[in-house]
Amino acid sequence: MADPKPATSQVLPPHIQLIQMGRAHIVSRAVYAAAKLGLADQLASGPKNAIELAGPMNVHGPSLHRLMRTLASLGILTERPEQRFALTGLGEALKTGAPGSARSSVIFSGSPSLSGWDNVVYSVQTGKTGFEKAQGLAFFDYLAQHPEDASLFTEMMVGLNDQEPPAVAAAYDFSIFQAIVDVGGATGNMLAAVLSRHAGPRGILFDRPHVVKDAPALLDTKGVSDRVTIQPGNFFESVPAGADAYILSHILHDWDEDQCLTILGHVRKAMKPAGRLLIVEMVLPSGDAPHPGKILDLTMLVQTGGQERTESEYASLLGMAGFRLTQVVPTSSAANIVEAVVA
């Protein structure tokens, strides 16, 4: 018997690589269909075939089978005898309420009414958001008028960044502060992580009324509700005054330069002379290095009109707003903490 030759990795031809990139949306649409239909919830009690599921799910049985077969090839389901399908560990994460909120993220990202990606060429041509072209409203104005979508967006952000708040809380010494304002802090996930790790400070959660309405439940679950004051408001108008530290977690990347300067101006006016500004964002590396922030940067172009920035770009922006960048603190997540003081 001939000796087996060692396996060698085969690099696909460039045209095949590009075609696969261009067809990646097929996978995302299949996963979206599973999330939207609640397929994982239907399979939570055990394996079923498409005929058994067709009635309860109000779908075409043979077509559902084809979807489930595809999902099995992606590792989300596994096929058992008699064409029954069961959830894998990956599929379990698609259930409603599963840790990480993957279902909410997939539904929000895949919803045609919540995406501007059909207009990505328009965004590149004009610098304007594809979302506003599609919906006639800016992204956050749309969410303000659609509370169910706003709640879905908040769940998505919590799920996408679930590793980030504890990483931020561990990377920086928040114990030196007495009062911390989380500006645009949504339901308080970041603030809760900081206060859970550091027993001394108290927090003020500041965001628009339709956003903070979901905060009490989360803060209570995290065990910090007695140390947090919820203050509704709009950071384009003002922010709570007199705190030692102001957190802006994934806020500045949503807005253009002028809007960022408005937000930073309100923070500078509100903070104590010796206060700290702590910007939690993905600071982009230079060169060709892969980084999730580079994909996110394109998302900001299409959806909100904002952008991700390099360290030098943050230093420039902060300088225009009357701040001085003092350090960029890495965390165990993809996010960094950009620390600044009043110049």
Secondary structure, 3 states (H helix, E strand, C coil): CCCCCCCCCCCCCHHHHHHHHHCHHHHHHHHHHHHHHCHHHHCCCCCECHHHHHHHHCCCHHHHHHHHHHHHHCCCEEEEHHHEEEECHHHHCCCCCCCCCHHHHHHHHHCHHHCCHHHHHHHHHHCCCHHHHHHCCCHHHHHHHCHHHHHHHHHHHHHHCCCHHHHHHHHCCHHHCCEEEEECCCCCHHHHHHHHHCCCCEEEEEECHHHHCCHHHHHHHHCCHHHEEEEECCCCCCCCCCCCEEEEECCHHHCCHHHHHHHHHHHHHHCCCCCEEEEEECEECCCCCCCHHHHHHHHHHHHCCCCCEEHHHHHHHHHHCCEEEEEEEECCCCCEEEEEEEC
